[in-house]
Amino acid sequence: MALRGVLRLGEVAIRVLDMAEARQHYGDRMGLHEVMEDAKGQVYYKAWDEHDHHSIVLRQTDRAGMDYFAFKVFDDATLDSLEKRIKAFGLAVEHIDAGVYPKSGRRIQCVLPSGHTMQLYAHKEQIGNSLGYRNPGTTPDEGVIRGFRINRLDHALLGGINIDENAKFFTEVLDFNMSEKLIDHDSGATLVVFLSCSIKPHDIAFVLQPEANKFHHVSFLLESAHDVIKAADMIGKYRIPVDVGPNRHGITRGATIYYYDPSGNRNEVFAEGYIYYPDTPTIVWDTSELGNAVFAQDNVVRASFLEVLT
Ligand SMILES: [Fe+2]
C-alpha cells in the first residue's frame, strides 16, 4: 500500500481553562515537548517521534473542548483535488493563507455534518525527532522520551450529530475506510464509526451525540501495552483523574487508559491494536456486546465514558 492522499491526524487544538495547569499536565507530566508559545498565549506541543513542528495546540478560554482538528495530506496537488471533492459533496470550503497558523502552509477548512471544524494542510515546518536523518541510531538522548513516553498523536474520537453523513464524507471524499462500527442491536442505528486512512485501526472516530461539535478524547500512541501500565503508574502518582483504568478495547484491540486533563478534557494513551488494510471488511459490533466492544478485559461499560464530553 502506498500511503498518499490524507496521511494522518496532524493537529488537534484543545481549549483549556488554565494554561499553567495545562502546561503541567501535557508538558511536565505527560512529557510532550513544548515547542512554542505564540503572541496570543497559545502553547504548542509535539511528541518526541513526530517530525512536524507540533501536533497539539492549547488555547486558554472559559470552556473546555476542541476548537478544530487538522489532517496532513501528502502534497499541494492532494489539497487541490480534495478541495474540489469537498465542494462537490456540498460543504463550503474556507481558504486559510500560509502562515496564519504558525509554521504551517496554506490550509482549507470545512465544517463537517457532525458540526466539527476540520482543516487540511500539506506543509508544516519539520523539526525532526532529534535523531537526524543520516545514521540516526535508535535511541534519542536522555530526557527526549519522558513522562508517559508518548511516541505521537494517534487519533481522536469526536461526538456529534449526522455521523452516518460524516462516514460517507470520510469514505467517499477523503478516501478513508470504515474499519469498524458500533450499531444499536435493536434499531440498527449507527452509534460509532471508526475511520482509517492508514494501516492503523482508526485515525478518527465519531460517536453519535444529540449535540453537534463535541469532543470525546484525543489519543496518544505509546510503544507497548507495558508502557500503558507505566503511564497508569504516573497517572496514579500525580493524582490525575482516571475515567477508565488500564483495559483493552474489543474495537481496535488497543490497550488503553483514559484520564482527564485539568480542564476536564478526556485523554487516552493507546498501544498495539491490529494492522488494518483497506481490503478488510468492516467489523460490526452491536450493543448486545457493548461491554466487550468497548472494554474487553472486564466487559463493563462505564456511564462516564458514554456521557462525559467537552
Ligand atoms: Fe481512542
Boltz pocket constraint, residues with backbone or C-beta under 6 A from the ligand:
constraints:
  - pocket:
      binder: B
      contacts: [[A, 155], [A, 156], [A, 157], [A, 217], [A, 219], [A, 268], [A, 270]]
      max_distance: 6.0
